[in-house]
Amino acid sequence: MDGSTGLFPADWIGWIQAALSVVGAASAVAAITPTPKDDRIIGKVHSVLQLLALNIGYAGKSKQQ
């Protein structure tokens, strides 16, 4: 047997789990981090976290704008 589990090869399952873990962690960090307005570096990091957390469109709108 080649290690595949039907639809996805065994390698893909690990990559999918890692990607979902990154999205979950980024969602948690983005949810507890207020939107910084005056700090450009933290603002860019926050934007990347929002993107990694898939917080786009209405989900990415912050209440502190």
TATA-V784465 format. One line per field, one symbol per residue. phi: phi as a letter, one per 40 degrees, with the letter a starting at -180 (. if undefined). Layout:
phi=???
This chain:
phi=.cgcbgcbcdccccccccccccccccccccccccccbcbccccccccccccccgcbgccccccbc
